[in-house]
């Protein structure tokens, strides 16, 4: 897992709407990289819905939440529509497969997916907070919001 204090590796990935999203475009804002192993699974669904449901809280904390997995963009598009996610970008770390997950030291090579984690990037592009979770555990959104407020 990437260390707190490290410079966050930049990336440009496609979201569920076909937009290119780059970490470097969010200078001056905090960015929450919320990693889930695979779309269409129950815990991952609840994790991404929590981002969408708390969009106003994230905005009040000057934070942009981004959902990540190794699923392809068309799958992310269908999943976002099924979940009624309209304001949270769900990024496809599909090709090169899991490259960003590898850069953040979250890629599970033996499974071909990322682990489940939340990584907070500060306004200067440095890792401010990280928490990895067991694959089956839903991150506590209140804990995540507290961590953002503290950093």
Secondary structure, 3 states (H helix, E strand, C coil): CCCCCCECCCCEEECCCCCEEEHHHHCCCEEEEEECCCCCCHHHHHHHHHHHHCHHHHHHCCEEEEEEECCCHHHHHHHHHHHCCCCCEEEECCCCCCHHHHHCCCEECCCCEECEEEEEECCCCEEEEEEEECCCCCCCHHHHHHHHHHC
